[in-house]
Amino acid sequence: MASAKQDSATYNMTCLLREWDRAPKEKRRQFLQDFIDQHWNRSGPELESELAQMASLFLARICVWIKLT
């Protein structure tokens, strides 16, 4: 059974991904800058743990956005 902390992290990450998908270019830039400022010294496993095992989903979105812009 998932803990309340895990449930909260999952919900927050799902909301972030949804906001990213709907955001215009400038808002995405701000999301990316905030993400870098907050997580600049984290390893891959630390990111996955902090972002409810959804870091790879967010990073994939970033990569696709960079390729398309």
N, C-alpha and C positions, 0 to 999 in steps of 0.2 A: 504494500500500500504506500502510495506517495505521501510524503510529508506536506504540511501546509506551506513550508518554505519552497519546496519543489513545485507545488501547484501554483504558487504565486509567481515564481520565476517563469514557469511555462506560460502562464497567462500574460505576463509582461512582455515576454519575447514574441508571443503570437500577435499581440497588439502592435509591437514595434514593426514586425514584418508586414502587417496589414497597412500601417502608416507608410512604410517605405514604398509599398506597391502603389499607393495612391498619391504619393508626393510628387510635386513638380521638381525640376532640376535643382533649383536653389535650396529647397528643403532637404533634398537628398544630400547635397553638399554639406549642409549643416549637420545632418545625421552622421555622415562619414567623419566630419571633423570632431564631433562629440565622441564618437566611438574611438577614434584614434587617441584623443585626449584622455579618455577614461581607461583604455586598455592597452596602451602603447608598450608596456613591458610584460605582457602576459604570454605564456606559452599556449600552444594549441589545446592541450588537455585542460589548462586552466580556463581558457575561453569556453570550451564545451561545458565544463562544470558550472561556470558562472552564468552562462546563457542557456541553461536548461537543455543541454545537448542539442541546441539549435544553431550554434555558431556557424556550422558548415552551410546551413540554409541562408543565413545572412551574408556570409562571405561569397557564396555563389551568386546571390543577387548583386552584390557590389561588382563582382567580376563581369557579369553580363552587362550591367549598366555602363561600366567603363568601356567595354568593347563597342557598345552601341553609340556612345557619345564622342 
